[in-house]
């Protein structure tokens, strides 16, 4: 296949114009990133969004993989001297990997099989006679094939060998395999049983000890749970359609009459199904439905990660952050508006030390001395108790305290990134710093840790880790470039996710910044070692310079479009800064007058929006949230209570809610709405403030069942 064939295939499947796909692939193959193409090449792609561009990229990769496998198979069969024009045509037009592999199956190098042994014993002609399904004198027909020297001592042995040949040939039959593949995909049941004498601690797989359900309708999280149970040796799992119905369908397809040869062929067909085809198809279905479940689970995880990364930032304010604890105390740090560590110490307001007055006085002094604007409290152990303690401190300043999700903070604090940034501080101080920075700017802090450590999703450790990592990296890149990055304050970890940058160039940017001071303009990026024209094209629009001499450097307007903005300003007889400040002047613009062969209305519309709100942050505004002041532990909960909560995780089967008792409760999907919903994300989003009703509390199992009253 040539590029034009790939383009046609993708365009047809995605219902797009050929030109859209062609231009997108050319940009991707030329090294352009998905965020860059989506934001700055709308004319070329017909304004395709990031999701569509990624779909094109993934489909192209799959087609390339298919083409590579096709070439390998053609070479293999050609080397065997068995490539006929008809077979070559079939291989050249095969549209799926399974179709290719089915065609290759008879030619695949095999180890010794029952069929190959039977062929060596001279039984292939007998197999051909049986496959004709005629009524014959069986004893007379079989007699010439009996040969004790070849381990065919009698007629039964000869017929058994012939059936082995027929069974293998049937297992390689294209039409039969296609029929069975369709049957297995559409009509299989997945059945699980507990492995005898296997101990299932905590009985986490109890509901699967003797379970069976229709596979095409089985939710992805249950499939992954069953597979995990099998992996741990607790469950035995089988996948198959109804055997009697499947064999009946095979008989209708293969058997033409009631002759004695047809009877032998039917025996071979049953053997082919039970010994060869059923195990092969079950393996295929495991792979097919595992990949399908992986795709759904990865989508859940990346959707949650996106919402967490795009959580509302409090902004650049002086922050006091607390990593709470009982016995080891609460680690306290002071961060300046840029997140720089100014001070740290440990206080002990809780038992067993209980230095309440001393801790209170220290916090009052710190808030006053550093003019603290906000307090960030980690939501882990002792979090609610610390929040309660802070409410009774009479601070001299108007300072608000916020609970912060600290998932992954411990991962960051022990990471090489944290050790490099704070080589002289221990993990507890680093953890408190991370909590404070998460309040100020969640995205800038969360990019420093592996997204898998954030802890949102379902069965993320059971899915294909390579696919999960690739999807998460793409999600982080999308979020970072959607928000934009402040060039003069961003960490190298944040810079590395900017379109066209990567870890090496990010380090070069930071090194240049440390040596030469703050960047005065985007143009100065070209002075950074190895920051060439291509990197500048891809990255410049996503990098912001606050208070730059050219105000466009603080916007999402790409430098390549600066001349367009200058023409706009000239048409209004004003300067670019005046155009950006005056809504009246911008209303005079007629975008059609600035259309060229390279710049169309989509780009001009984006420019106009940026001139109105340069460098605008697409994230939501920060909202205050408080838990019920009377609820601190699970024992405080009773069925029927109405409580405020915050969504901490979304899965296919429901969502988890923090109600302030150190144990998230579950709103099952059936408790999310008055009507059936396809997915919890249709009703709620991560970090959303909600009102819930307590349905049940199981203290021994640490389970809280909730129902959604209404989203806030």
Order of alpha helices (4+ residues) and beta strands (2+ residues): alpha-alpha-alpha-alpha-alpha-alpha-alpha-alpha-alpha-alpha-alpha-alpha-beta-beta-alpha-beta-alpha-alpha-alpha-beta-beta-beta-alpha-beta-alpha-beta-alpha-alpha-alpha-alpha-alpha-beta-alpha-alpha-alpha-beta-alpha-alpha-alpha-alpha-beta-beta-beta-beta-beta
